[in-house]
Amino acid sequence: MPTTIELLPRGMRAGLHRDAERAVPLAVTGLRLEVDRDALPDTPVELLRCEIALSLDGGLTWPFGWHFAAAGGVARDKQGNIIATSAMRIRLPGVGNTQRRIRVSLDARQAIDTGLRLTVYP
């Protein structure tokens, strides 16, 4: 069953925000990082960048990394429906490795009223 962690609260100020480094449970095979779009200002420029790093050796090295960026304004799918979140889903290597660690950061280009959630999948 998926578990969701609220990494950063709504109402964050501009700047770089880092979540504490966390251990990845043994059975976790993937994750989804999600940002609410409902409060992003209506501007086409990049407002935030999310980054995820994964270590397989207890945090000594961070050889795996993923990121995504989101601009403001209304985002729509191919059918014209409003997209409520910007997200990415990742399949994680090293299932069963007791040394897996993860760290997540969000760089907000201006103060925004959005949150950052991480959902892990067994």
Secondary structure, 3 states (H helix, E strand, C coil): CCEEEEEECCCECCEEEECCCEECCCCCCEEEEEEECCCCCCCCCEEEEEEEEEECCCCCCCCEEEEEEEECCCCECCCCCECCEEEEEEECCCCCCCCCEEEEEEEECCCECCCEEEEEEC
